[in-house]
Amino acid sequence: MISFLKGQIIELEPTHLIIEVGGVGYHVNIPLSAYDAFKSQKEARVLTHFHVKEDAQTLYGFFLPEERAVFLDLIGISGIGPSTAIGMLSAMNPNEIKSAIVAENVKQIQSIKGIGGKTAQRVILELKDRYKKEDLITESAQTSTISNNSLRKEALSALINLGFAKNSAEKVIDKILQANKENITLEQLIKQALKSA
């Protein structure tokens, strides 16, 4: 299906945008968070989900992959349609939604327009375990990410200055950092990257 649209934003409202791609204007429903992100852009790449019902075909758009992923998780739950999922993403960002689900915060989820107590409990029941697993993976990766983040930036800057393309340099650096979970110095990282590239 349609994974993304890249083109010129012709109209932007808090609830939707119109993006022109190859002479065709696409009406895309968006959450409030995406509206804020697209405000500063004339040309944009809009991540999309094409939703088909008997009586309608609707495009939903997102700025971040996380927004779309949470949206798809939510519409997979009985009783939550795309409009409700967009409403949830307008009220809270993806991380806030995940945190509320993991913390089993029924009141916070129920405070969103269109979500009743039973639906809030169903959301928690169906997504809690998946998001808990994600949190564990993220937490274990975070310690190395924090220490490696500035190292990665410095190495990337050095490689770009040496004439490497940013994309290929990023891939090489990430591969080396993943292989070396223990500490690695900037000098070792750059040397290994130069050998690999």
PyMOL commands that set and color helices and strands:
alter all, ss='L'
color gray80, all
select helices_A, chain A and resi 32-38+65-75+82-91+94-102+106-110+117-161+166-179+186-196
alter helices_A, ss='H'
color red, helices_A
select strands_A, chain A and resi 4-12+16-21+24-29+43-52+57-62
alter strands_A, ss='S'
color yellow, strands_A
deselect
rebuild
show_as cartoon
